[in-house]
Amino acid sequence: MRITVDTGRCVGAGQCVLTAPDLFDQDDDGLVTVLDPAAGTLAVAAREAAALCPSGAISIAAD
């Protein structure tokens, strides 16, 4: 699994951080950052965070 984010689409809602704090954080501007882009053990949390993202800035791809 590979997690990618589009900071240009991110609106800083923080749903990703609330849903999967081991995978996501926010930078000083409130935009999403990925802590572990290949966190296969947290696949369920990553998919949930991507589904909850209001701007669709998070993408999950299989390796």
Helices and strands as residue ranges (DSSP letters): E 2-5, H 15-19, E 24-26, E 32-34, G 40-42, H 43-52, E 58-61
